[in-house]
Amino acid sequence: MLKTRKGFAGLLLSSLLLTTACGSNGGNGGNEGAATGSDGQSPAASESSAVASPETPAPQAPVTIEFWYGLGGKLGENMQTLIEKFNASQQEVIVKPVVQADYSETGKKLQAAIASGDVPAAVLSSNVDWARKGYYASIDDLIAANPGFNAADVIPTFLEQGKVDGKQYFLPMYGTTQVMYYSKEALEKNGIKAEELTTWEALGEAAAKMTVKSGGKTTFYGWEPMWGADNMIDATLSKGGSILSEDGKTVTIDSAEWIDTWEQFRKWIHEDQIMRIHYGGQGWEYWYKTIDDVMKGNAAGYTGSSGDQGDLDFMKLAAMEQPGWEGVGQGKPVASAIQAGIPAKASPEQQQAAFKWFSFFMSPENTAFWSMNTGYIAVRQSALDDPAFVEYSAANPQSTIPLKQAAHASEPFQDPTGGKINDALKIAADKVQISNVPAAEALKEAKATAQRELDKLK
């Protein structure tokens, strides 16, 4: 949810496009001409060559590494494209893709791999607690040994999210934020202008107007939030809520900002029935069901990732930023980096190979490619200079929405308990969104659980 205005769009794009300009570090590793075959040569010529170059090194076999990631649909296709491009660009490293159902499954399988000691060299996953425990390798030395990486070109806020206790453990592959996608036809049919939906109150009224019911059942929904805590957390932060007190000692998820916001969503979903949540299923199944509702004319719009843009038809849809609340101001949803890391148990050779692959993915050209084809935010400022991206953003204004929104977004919450507070929020969100439990009850229970976990750190 990036916001753009003419005159400030360039500034926003430059500060929010992430693309890693680390050259391809490609080449043949000095192997070119190192060991020419003797076919077609006379024995004398072959023998002479051997005598003249007694220390010529034998060709080095490429290092093969596994890269684990949980991406489906167009995202998975684009990842495969870049992996194939990388493998063809040089002879030192071969990346073998290992696909999971989603980010969560990647984390679970990595946990098992760490326990067994048989880890992949590269994962599209990050975990602050695991980094502190030594499960991930610090990559500061790898960055220092590769001046072409140019860390200064990486969007600062995204690079900072990969640091733990002052050390760089993770690299941003791309940035994301939750934005609003709507059916142009649905809004036009009901005389609603997207530029007027700047508050959640206004969106709720518009959703009620666009909702169609028959026989007491909703047949067309005015809006569809995405399953999980994230959308409601974004809306709460936009209302001024916080997860922890300023001193970090008290969990504050039972404040009025939290209860009022989550109760409003519960009411929209269960009482008014103008919004719907798809939940459950395998991997990203719930996500694509939500998208399909809007694409197939069963809902007026939904809240989803900036990365959904590669799956959407913008002849039918358009994008806008998340709204704020009346009397509070513009929205402040989270903008975060999707990060990759290197397990500490990978060999030094594999760690170097993984860093080479990450550097390639983060290059200006490739981060621009990823942004154009997926809707995610590029990680390098120099991506702005990529000719293809310049042309694309001019012709596809929806691509600028995530960038605009990120300019006034909240930073992602760093859970000091290793995920226990986030887990409590997920459970509370299910109670509100699925089980119709009053927000006050669900959040107070979550607060008690989260506070117990936080107190253990004292």
C-alpha positions as CSV (number, residue, x, y, z in Angstrom):
1,M,0.0,0.0,0.0
2,L,2.2,2.6,-1.3
3,K,0.9,5.9,-2.1
4,T,2.0,8.1,-5.0
5,R,1.4,11.6,-6.1
6,K,2.8,13.3,-9.1
7,G,5.9,15.0,-8.1
8,F,6.5,12.6,-5.2
9,A,6.0,9.4,-7.0
10,G,9.6,9.4,-8.1
11,L,10.8,9.9,-4.6
12,L,8.6,7.2,-3.3
13,L,9.6,4.7,-6.0
14,S,13.2,5.4,-5.3
15,S,12.8,4.8,-1.6
16,L,10.6,1.7,-1.9
17,L,11.7,-0.3,-4.8
18,L,13.9,-3.1,-3.8
19,T,16.3,-4.6,-6.2
20,T,19.6,-6.1,-5.4
21,A,22.3,-4.6,-7.6
22,C,24.8,-7.2,-7.0
23,G,26.1,-8.0,-10.4
24,S,25.7,-11.5,-11.4
25,N,28.9,-12.5,-9.8
26,G,28.8,-14.9,-12.8
27,G,31.6,-16.1,-14.9
28,N,33.3,-19.4,-15.1
29,G,35.3,-19.1,-11.9
30,G,38.5,-19.0,-13.8
31,N,38.0,-22.3,-15.4
32,E,37.9,-21.1,-19.0
33,G,40.5,-23.0,-21.0
34,A,41.8,-24.7,-17.9
35,A,41.4,-28.3,-19.1
36,T,41.0,-28.8,-22.8
37,G,40.1,-32.3,-23.9
38,S,42.7,-34.3,-25.8
39,D,40.3,-35.5,-28.5
40,G,41.7,-34.7,-31.9
41,Q,45.2,-33.9,-30.5
42,S,48.3,-35.9,-31.2
43,P,49.8,-37.6,-28.1
44,A,52.7,-35.3,-28.4
45,A,50.6,-32.2,-28.4
46,S,48.7,-33.4,-25.4
47,E,51.9,-34.4,-23.6
48,S,53.5,-31.0,-24.4
49,S,50.5,-29.2,-23.0
50,A,50.7,-31.1,-19.8
51,V,54.3,-30.3,-19.4
52,A,53.9,-26.7,-20.1
53,S,51.1,-26.3,-17.6
54,P,51.8,-28.8,-14.8
55,E,49.8,-26.7,-12.2
56,T,46.7,-26.1,-14.4
57,P,43.7,-26.7,-12.1
58,A,41.1,-29.3,-13.0
59,P,37.6,-27.8,-13.8
60,Q,35.6,-27.3,-10.6
61,A,32.2,-29.0,-10.5
62,P,29.4,-26.5,-9.8
63,V,28.0,-26.3,-6.3
64,T,24.4,-27.5,-6.3
65,I,22.2,-26.0,-3.6
66,E,18.6,-26.3,-2.6
67,F,16.4,-23.2,-2.4
68,W,13.2,-23.7,-0.4
69,Y,10.3,-21.4,-0.9
70,G,6.5,-21.5,-0.5
71,L,5.1,-19.7,-3.6
72,G,2.3,-20.8,-5.8
73,G,0.6,-19.5,-9.0
74,K,2.3,-16.8,-11.0
75,L,4.7,-16.1,-8.1
76,G,6.0,-19.7,-8.4
77,E,6.3,-19.4,-12.1
78,N,8.3,-16.2,-11.9
79,M,10.6,-17.7,-9.3
80,Q,11.2,-20.6,-11.6
81,T,12.0,-18.2,-14.4
82,L,14.7,-16.4,-12.4
83,I,16.2,-19.7,-11.1
84,E,16.5,-20.9,-14.7
85,K,18.0,-17.6,-15.7
86,F,20.6,-17.7,-12.9
87,N,21.6,-21.3,-13.6
88,A,22.2,-20.4,-17.3
89,S,24.1,-17.2,-16.4
90,Q,27.1,-18.9,-14.8
91,Q,28.8,-22.2,-14.2
92,E,29.7,-22.2,-10.5
93,V,26.3,-22.6,-8.8
94,I,23.2,-24.7,-9.6
95,V,20.0,-23.8,-7.7
96,K,17.6,-26.6,-7.3
97,P,14.1,-25.3,-6.4
98,V,12.2,-27.1,-3.6
99,V,8.7,-25.8,-3.4
100,Q,6.4,-25.8,-0.3
101,A,2.7,-25.0,-0.1
102,D,3.3,-21.6,1.6
103,Y,5.6,-19.6,3.9
104,S,4.4,-21.4,7.0
105,E,5.2,-24.9,5.6
106,T,8.7,-23.7,4.6
107,G,9.3,-22.7,8.3
108,K,8.0,-26.1,9.6
109,K,10.1,-28.1,7.2
110,L,13.1,-26.0,7.9
111,Q,12.7,-26.7,11.7
112,A,12.8,-30.4,11.0
113,A,15.8,-30.0,8.7
114,I,17.7,-28.1,11.3
115,A,17.0,-30.8,13.9
116,S,18.3,-33.5,11.5
117,G,21.3,-31.5,10.4
118,D,20.4,-31.9,6.8
119,V,19.6,-28.3,5.8
120,P,19.1,-26.5,2.5
121,A,21.6,-23.7,1.7
122,A,18.9,-21.1,1.0
123,V,15.4,-20.5,2.2
124,L,12.8,-17.9,1.6
125,S,12.1,-17.6,5.3
126,S,13.3,-15.7,8.3
127,N,13.0,-16.1,12.0
128,V,14.5,-13.7,14.5
129,D,14.4,-16.1,17.4
130,W,16.1,-18.8,15.3
131,A,18.8,-16.3,14.3
132,R,19.5,-15.5,18.0
133,K,19.8,-19.3,18.7
134,G,22.4,-19.7,15.9
135,Y,20.2,-21.6,13.5
136,Y,20.9,-19.0,10.7
137,A,24.3,-17.9,9.5
138,S,25.3,-14.2,9.8
139,I,26.0,-12.9,6.3
140,D,28.0,-9.8,7.2
141,D,31.3,-11.4,6.1
142,L,29.8,-12.5,2.8
143,I,28.6,-8.9,2.1
144,A,32.0,-7.5,3.1
145,A,33.7,-10.0,0.7
146,N,31.5,-8.9,-2.2
147,P,31.8,-5.1,-2.8
148,G,29.7,-5.4,-5.9
149,F,26.7,-6.2,-3.7
150,N,26.3,-2.5,-2.8
151,A,24.3,-2.7,0.4
152,A,23.8,1.1,0.3
153,D,21.5,0.6,-2.8
154,V,19.1,-1.6,-0.9
155,I,16.1,0.1,0.6
156,P,17.2,0.9,4.1
157,T,14.0,-0.1,5.9
158,F,14.0,-3.5,4.2
159,L,17.6,-4.2,4.9
160,E,17.2,-3.2,8.6
161,Q,14.4,-5.8,8.9
162,G,17.0,-8.5,8.2
163,K,19.2,-7.5,11.2
164,V,19.2,-9.2,14.5
165,D,21.2,-7.7,17.4
166,G,23.1,-5.6,14.9
167,K,24.1,-8.4,12.6
168,Q,22.7,-9.0,9.1
169,Y,21.1,-12.5,9.0
170,F,18.5,-12.1,6.3
171,L,18.3,-10.3,2.9
172,P,15.1,-8.8,1.5
173,M,14.0,-10.5,-1.7
174,Y,11.0,-8.2,-2.2
175,G,8.7,-6.0,-0.2
176,T,5.0,-6.4,0.4
177,T,2.1,-4.6,1.8
178,Q,-1.7,-5.3,1.9
179,V,-3.7,-3.2,-0.6
180,M,-7.3,-3.0,-1.8
181,Y,-8.4,-4.4,-5.1
182,Y,-11.9,-3.6,-6.4
183,S,-14.1,-4.3,-9.4
184,K,-14.5,-1.3,-11.6
185,E,-17.9,-2.5,-12.7
186,A,-19.2,-3.0,-9.2
187,L,-18.3,0.4,-8.0
188,E,-19.5,2.1,-11.2
189,K,-22.8,0.2,-11.1
190,N,-23.5,1.6,-7.5
191,G,-22.2,5.1,-8.2
192,I,-19.3,4.7,-5.9
193,K,-16.0,6.5,-6.5
194,A,-12.8,4.7,-5.3
195,E,-11.1,8.0,-4.4
196,E,-13.9,8.7,-1.8
197,L,-13.2,5.4,0.1
198,T,-10.5,6.9,2.3
199,T,-11.9,5.6,5.6
200,W,-13.1,2.2,6.9
201,E,-16.4,3.8,7.8
202,A,-16.9,4.8,4.1
203,L,-15.8,1.4,2.9
204,G,-18.3,-0.3,5.2
205,E,-21.1,1.9,3.9
206,A,-20.1,1.2,0.3
207,A,-19.9,-2.5,1.0
208,A,-23.4,-2.5,2.4
209,K,-24.6,-0.7,-0.7
210,M,-23.0,-3.1,-3.1
211,T,-24.0,-6.3,-1.2
212,V,-26.8,-8.3,-2.8
213,K,-29.0,-10.7,-0.7
214,S,-31.6,-13.2,-1.7
215,G,-33.8,-15.3,0.6
216,G,-31.8,-14.0,3.6
217,K,-28.5,-15.1,2.1
218,T,-25.8,-12.9,0.7
219,T,-25.2,-13.7,-3.0
220,F,-22.8,-10.8,-3.7
221,Y,-20.4,-9.5,-1.0
222,G,-19.5,-5.8,-0.7
223,W,-15.9,-6.7,0.4
224,E,-13.8,-9.6,1.4
225,P,-11.0,-9.2,3.9
226,M,-8.3,-11.9,3.8
227,W,-8.3,-14.7,6.4
228,G,-6.0,-14.2,9.3
229,A,-4.9,-11.5,11.7
230,D,-3.0,-9.3,9.3
231,N,-5.8,-7.3,7.7
232,M,-7.3,-6.5,11.1
233,I,-3.9,-5.7,12.6
234,D,-3.3,-3.2,9.8
235,A,-6.7,-1.6,10.5
236,T,-5.9,-1.4,14.2
237,L,-2.5,0.2,13.7
238,S,-4.3,2.7,11.4
239,K,-6.5,3.6,14.4
240,G,-3.6,4.2,16.7
241,G,-3.3,0.8,18.3
242,S,-0.1,-0.8,19.3
243,I,1.0,-4.4,20.2
244,L,3.3,-3.5,23.0
245,S,3.7,-0.5,25.3
246,E,6.5,1.9,24.6
247,D,8.8,0.2,27.2
248,G,8.1,-3.2,25.6
249,K,6.9,-4.7,28.9
250,T,3.2,-4.8,28.4
251,V,1.0,-6.4,25.7
252,T,-1.7,-3.8,24.7
253,I,-3.9,-5.8,22.3
254,D,-6.9,-5.4,24.5
255,S,-7.0,-1.6,24.2
256,A,-10.1,0.3,22.8
257,E,-8.4,0.7,19.4
258,W,-8.1,-3.1,19.1
259,I,-11.5,-4.0,20.5
260,D,-13.4,-1.4,18.5
261,T,-11.6,-2.3,15.2
262,W,-11.9,-6.1,15.5
263,E,-15.5,-5.9,16.7
264,Q,-16.4,-3.8,13.6
265,F,-15.0,-6.5,11.4
266,R,-16.9,-9.2,13.3
267,K,-20.1,-7.2,12.8
268,W,-19.5,-6.7,9.1
269,I,-18.8,-10.4,8.6
270,H,-21.4,-12.1,10.9
271,E,-24.2,-9.7,11.6
272,D,-24.4,-7.5,8.5
273,Q,-23.1,-10.2,6.2
274,I,-21.7,-7.7,3.8
275,M,-18.2,-9.2,4.1
276,R,-16.9,-12.7,3.9
277,I,-13.8,-14.7,4.9
278,H,-12.6,-17.7,3.0
279,Y,-10.5,-19.9,5.3
280,G,-8.9,-23.3,5.6
281,G,-7.8,-25.5,2.7
282,Q,-4.4,-26.4,1.5
283,G,-1.6,-23.8,1.2
284,W,-2.9,-20.7,-0.5
285,E,-6.2,-22.2,-1.4
286,Y,-8.2,-19.7,0.7
287,W,-6.3,-16.8,-0.8
288,Y,-7.1,-17.8,-4.4
289,K,-10.7,-18.4,-3.5
290,T,-10.9,-14.8,-2.3
291,I,-9.3,-13.5,-5.5
292,D,-11.7,-15.6,-7.6
293,D,-14.8,-14.2,-5.9
294,V,-13.8,-10.7,-7.2
295,M,-12.6,-11.9,-10.6
296,K,-15.7,-14.0,-11.2
297,G,-18.2,-11.3,-10.0
298,N,-19.1,-12.7,-6.6
299,A,-17.7,-9.8,-4.6
300,A,-16.9,-6.1,-5.2
301,G,-13.4,-6.2,-3.8
302,Y,-10.9,-7.7,-1.4
303,T,-7.9,-6.9,0.7
304,G,-4.8,-8.7,-0.5
305,S,-1.1,-8.6,-1.1
306,S,0.7,-6.3,-3.4
307,G,2.1,-9.5,-4.8
308,D,-1.4,-10.5,-6.1
309,Q,-1.0,-8.1,-9.1
310,G,0.6,-10.8,-11.3
311,D,-2.6,-12.9,-10.9
312,L,-5.2,-10.1,-11.6
313,D,-6.9,-8.7,-14.6
314,F,-6.6,-5.0,-14.5
315,M,-9.1,-4.6,-17.3
316,K,-11.7,-5.5,-14.7
317,L,-10.0,-4.5,-11.5
318,A,-8.1,-1.5,-10.0
319,A,-6.1,-0.9,-6.9
320,M,-6.3,1.6,-4.0
321,E,-4.6,2.1,-0.7
322,Q,-6.0,0.8,2.6
323,P,-8.2,3.4,4.2
324,G,-7.7,5.1,7.6
325,W,-10.4,6.0,10.2
326,E,-12.5,9.0,10.6
327,G,-10.8,11.6,12.8
328,V,-7.6,9.7,12.9
329,G,-6.0,10.1,9.4
330,Q,-4.6,8.0,6.6
331,G,-4.0,4.3,7.0
332,K,-0.8,2.9,8.4
333,P,-0.8,-0.7,7.4
334,V,2.4,-2.7,7.6
335,A,5.0,-2.8,4.8
336,S,7.5,-5.6,5.2
337,A,10.2,-7.4,3.4
338,I,10.0,-11.0,2.4
339,Q,13.4,-12.2,3.5
340,A,15.7,-15.1,2.7
341,G,18.4,-16.6,4.9
342,I,21.1,-19.2,5.0
343,P,21.0,-22.0,7.6
344,A,24.1,-22.1,9.8
345,K,24.6,-25.8,9.2
346,A,25.1,-25.3,5.5
347,S,28.8,-25.7,4.5
348,P,30.9,-22.6,3.8
349,E,30.9,-23.5,0.1
350,Q,27.1,-23.8,0.1
351,Q,26.7,-20.5,2.0
352,Q,28.8,-18.7,-0.6
353,A,26.7,-20.3,-3.3
354,A,23.5,-19.2,-1.6
355,F,24.7,-15.6,-1.3
356,K,25.6,-15.6,-5.0
357,W,22.0,-16.7,-5.8
358,F,20.5,-14.0,-3.5
359,S,22.7,-11.4,-5.0
360,F,21.5,-12.3,-8.5
361,F,17.9,-12.2,-7.5
362,M,18.4,-8.8,-5.9
363,S,20.1,-7.2,-8.9
364,P,18.4,-4.1,-10.3
365,E,17.3,-5.9,-13.4
366,N,15.9,-8.9,-11.7
367,T,14.2,-7.0,-8.8
368,A,12.6,-4.8,-11.4
369,F,11.4,-7.9,-13.3
370,W,10.0,-9.4,-10.1
371,S,8.2,-6.1,-9.2
372,M,6.7,-5.8,-12.7
373,N,5.5,-9.4,-12.9
374,T,4.3,-9.9,-9.3
375,G,3.3,-6.5,-7.9
376,Y,5.8,-6.8,-5.0
377,I,8.1,-3.9,-4.2
378,A,11.6,-3.9,-5.6
379,V,14.4,-3.8,-3.0
380,R,17.0,-1.7,-4.7
381,Q,16.7,2.0,-5.4
382,S,18.5,1.6,-8.7
383,A,15.6,-0.5,-10.0
384,L,14.1,2.9,-10.8
385,D,16.6,3.3,-13.6
386,D,15.7,0.0,-15.2
387,P,14.2,1.0,-18.6
388,A,11.6,-1.8,-18.6
389,F,10.4,-0.8,-15.2
390,V,10.1,2.9,-16.1
391,E,8.0,2.0,-19.1
392,Y,5.9,-0.5,-17.2
393,S,5.0,1.8,-14.3
394,A,3.8,4.5,-16.7
395,A,1.4,2.1,-18.4
396,N,0.3,0.3,-15.2
397,P,-0.7,2.8,-12.5
398,Q,-1.8,0.0,-10.1
399,S,1.9,-0.9,-9.7
400,T,2.5,2.4,-7.9
401,I,-0.1,1.8,-5.2
402,P,2.1,-0.4,-3.0
403,L,4.9,2.1,-3.3
404,K,2.6,5.0,-2.3
405,Q,1.3,3.1,0.7
406,A,4.7,2.1,1.9
407,A,5.6,5.7,2.3
408,H,3.3,6.0,5.3
409,A,3.3,2.4,6.4
410,S,4.0,0.8,9.8
411,E,7.0,-1.4,10.4
412,P,6.4,-5.1,10.9
413,F,6.2,-6.2,14.5
414,Q,9.3,-8.0,15.8
415,D,7.9,-10.5,18.3
416,P,10.3,-10.7,21.2
417,T,8.8,-14.0,22.3
418,G,9.8,-15.9,19.2
419,G,6.3,-15.8,17.7
420,K,4.1,-16.5,20.8
421,I,2.4,-13.1,20.7
422,N,1.7,-13.4,17.0
423,D,0.3,-16.9,17.6
424,A,-2.1,-15.5,20.2
425,L,-3.3,-12.9,17.7
426,K,-3.9,-15.6,15.0
427,I,-6.0,-17.6,17.4
428,A,-8.0,-14.5,18.4
429,A,-8.5,-13.6,14.7
430,D,-10.0,-17.0,14.0
431,K,-12.3,-16.7,16.9
432,V,-13.6,-13.3,15.6
433,Q,-13.6,-14.1,11.9
434,I,-14.7,-17.7,11.9
435,S,-16.4,-18.4,15.3
436,N,-18.2,-15.1,15.8
437,V,-16.7,-14.6,19.2
438,P,-17.0,-11.0,20.5
439,A,-13.7,-9.1,19.9
440,A,-13.4,-8.1,23.6
441,E,-13.5,-11.7,24.7
442,A,-11.1,-13.0,22.1
443,L,-8.6,-10.2,22.5
444,K,-8.5,-10.3,26.3
445,E,-7.8,-14.1,26.2
446,A,-5.0,-13.4,23.7
447,K,-3.6,-10.6,25.8
448,A,-3.4,-12.9,28.8
449,T,-1.6,-15.6,26.8
450,A,0.8,-13.1,25.2
451,Q,1.6,-11.4,28.4
452,R,2.6,-14.6,30.1
453,E,5.0,-15.4,27.3
454,L,6.4,-11.8,27.4
455,D,6.9,-12.0,31.2
456,K,9.0,-15.1,30.8
457,L,11.7,-12.9,29.2
458,K,12.2,-10.9,32.4
